[in-house]
Amino acid sequence: MNPLTRLPGHRFLHSPGPSRVPDEVLHAMSRQPMDLADPRVDATIAACEAGLKRLLHTEHDVFLYAANGHGAWEAVIANLVAPGTKVLIAGTGHFSESWAGQTEAMGGVVVRTPWVEGLPIAPADIEAALRDDTAHDGPHEIAAVFVVHTDTASGITSDLAAIRAAIDRAGHPALFVVDVVASLGAAPFDMTALRANVALGACQKGLMVPPGLAFVAVDDVAMEASRRNPAPRFYWDWRLRQSPLSYRKFCGTPPQSLLAGLEAALTLIEREGEAAVLARHRRLADAVHAAVARWSEGGALSFFGQVPASRSVSVTTIAVAPGVDPEAMRTVARERFEVAIAGGLGPLAGRAFRIGHLGDINAAMVLGALAGVEAAMAVQRIPFGRGGVEQAVASLAAD
Ligand SMILES: *Cc1c(COP(=O)(O)O)cnc(C)c1O
């Protein structure tokens, strides 16, 4: 098959990022660049900052970067973690471990809480690790707790309010830093209510923009910690991003097209209404979960997430029994049935596949994706419980 051939009809993109881009966002992006002094550039940046603040539920500064999610991680590490600084990273699997590896590469010392496959973060583990940090009445050493809200590899969302409460119970002053790359715009998040000191994200998942923009919201406590951090940095430095000159906020030319796209995407979210957007994600995730529950009856597939309430509304991770090749099935789904899904990441490579259901999607798209996956599984002779699509229809009809 020639991969360059244009295929007719709608292709179903069900990776959990990059996700589908709405036409309104594509149109907003297709415009000529502007000179840096054009007030429209300032207006677009201001609209993105204001829209992100509303969605994150924070009054604090939001810094935007021409970067991906790893850039947002780098920004947090560069500003808060001087070499030798200790950080607690809660184990969630692939994404917490990637973030930990990046922190260590930059000289940070990482304390990990255990990752138990299939389970969300145990707040008690965080509490215990923070209590240990003060066991000898010495100074607190852990500067921050890094938490991935939704681990996109495991498809599991952890309970941030319970984690906030665990940090409070330990009486530890560590900063609370949350990665909402995969959850913002899909699952509820409120930076103020959580008293999170930092929230970081990227634009290509729930925010429906092509990849290339990252952002970090920083409260006063975290800002002060960054001012005290002597580690050398420049591009990522939050102090430089506070410039009143909008282009300086980007340490150079702003990514104008992506910003125009983000402004349009945030407008779409606000028009639909944040509560309605979140409810749509819940409804569509329930439909996918209904299908997967039925498929699991065939014996070869199962939910990776063991706790139903912590299964993500953004992406569902489906574990496969030994002997089933999820990569071959994915290829058939994409190349023959036009449904692009994701594979297992990190420790789940070859052991799982993932269906993304976040961003610019509706019920018919979810049903189409599920049907395409069923067709691909039938081609591959994977034993799955028949009627997953019917279960999804029933779930949607019952809402
Ligand atoms: C996708 C993702 C990242 C990394 O984002 P990139 O843009 O791929 O660098 C980080 N954290 C989470 C939770 C993600 O889902």
PDBQT file of the ligand as one rigid body, heavy atoms in Angstrom, charges set to zero:
ROOT
HETATM    1  C1  LIG A 401       1.712  14.008  25.749  1.00  0.00    +0.000 C 
HETATM    2  C2  LIG A 401       2.099  14.188  27.169  1.00  0.00    +0.000 A 
HETATM    3  C3  LIG A 401       3.300  14.806  27.564  1.00  0.00    +0.000 A 
HETATM    4  C4  LIG A 401       4.368  15.161  26.588  1.00  0.00    +0.000 C 
HETATM    5  O1  LIG A 401       3.925  16.031  25.620  1.00  0.00    +0.000 OA
HETATM    6  P1  LIG A 401       4.747  16.176  24.244  1.00  0.00    +0.000 P 
HETATM    7  O2  LIG A 401       4.052  17.305  23.583  1.00  0.00    +0.000 OA
HETATM    8  O3  LIG A 401       4.609  14.875  23.524  1.00  0.00    +0.000 OA
HETATM    9  O4  LIG A 401       6.160  16.486  24.587  1.00  0.00    +0.000 OA
HETATM   10  C5  LIG A 401       3.513  15.023  28.892  1.00  0.00    +0.000 A 
HETATM   11  N1  LIG A 401       2.629  14.649  29.815  1.00  0.00    +0.000 NA
HETATM   12  C6  LIG A 401       1.469  14.044  29.484  1.00  0.00    +0.000 A 
HETATM   13  C7  LIG A 401       0.524  13.641  30.555  1.00  0.00    +0.000 C 
HETATM   14  C8  LIG A 401       1.173  13.784  28.162  1.00  0.00    +0.000 A 
HETATM   15  O5  LIG A 401       0.033  13.164  27.837  1.00  0.00    +0.000 OA
ENDROOT
TORSDOF 0
